[in-house]
Every structure is written in structure tokens, then in C-alpha cells.
């Protein structure tokens, strides 16, 4: 199982694309970790697909 998360110890990053360049295929059963000060926004075909809050 893959884990998708972004750690920002500085607290200064407003937006982060993962990966920085290229394409990322999310494997079925992957785990998404969203910290209490973060939101994860998934895009598909240039449109917002889903938004996840902390958890």
C-alpha cells in the first residue's frame, strides 16, 4: 500500500503539486494522510475532482 502525504515543517508552503512534474497514478488502496493544517485537492482533466480535509 502506498502512502500519499506532504510534510512541511516550515509552515510556509501554500500550494504543493505532487509529484513536482509528470504524472502520478494513484494505486487502489493507497492511503492519504492530511495534516490538521492542510487540505488535499485532487484534480482530474483540469477540474477539481475531490477535496479532503484533515485525517
Buried (B, 14 or more C-beta within 10 A) or exposed (E): EEEBEEEEEEEEEEEEEEEEEEEEEEEEEEEEBBEEEBEBEEEEEEEEEEEEEEE
